[in-house]
Amino acid sequence: MAFIVYNAGNKRGSTEASAKGVTLNIDGTDISTRQWQSPYAADKANSATIVYAVSLATGSHTVKGRFFSMGNGKTVTIDERQLIVFCFPASLVTLWFKESSLSTSTLLDTPVDDIEAIVTGTLPKDSDLLVIYTAGNPSATEYFEGKGTLLNIDAVDKSSSTSWQSPYSSNYPNSVTSLWCELVTAGLHIVKGRFFSNLAGNTVTIANRQLVVLSFSG
């Protein structure tokens, strides 16, 4: 089981003429989803993060972080990046993972389910869960006040997992990442990514998301 995180950003003052996006390439194939972020203004600081999980066969593998400009012909920069590939023997970890590029929106300032970020599984033992939910849009309807995300486990919102982000302006790229860790008992569990508008009555959108749940038992 390979757990992958790619975080790429530029500092204030480096060339960033447009929003940028990131994705991952595994053994020569780009994954199907992306994440994006837009800076406050040209040449301002900007970072984008994407997470992934996959089962890999024994042998040699190549994982690449990839990035791109959201404006054709407009330069974007990476000053620093971190690419983590953390591999576990399949017998030591239970993996639940979902990625999707189906678009969904809300204008509520209270959390609603991201219908494409729900995973269900049964654990044979009490386990520690590590959960990461990354949700964003490239240029869909997104009020400039932005959106928030959080995680829900077994019908309980984990308010301390909440994160927020606002784009450069309305309908610009914007991604948010929420993280959570919790000990759960053996049995059936449902993990959800949820999102909300930072200002009620203004629509925000998720076009791509990745929901990773790693379970470690003693």
Secondary structure, DSSP 8 states (H G I E B T S, - for coil): -EEEEEEEEE-TTS---S-EEEEEEETTEE-S--EEE--SSTT--EEEEEEEEE---SS---EEEEEEESSTT-----SEEEEEEEE--GGG-EEEEEEE---EEE--SS-EEEEEEEEEEEESS-EEEEEEEEEEESSSS--TT-EEEEEEETTEEEEEEEEEE--SSTT--EEEEEEEEEEE-SEEEEEEEEEEESSTTS-EEE-EEEEEEEEEE-
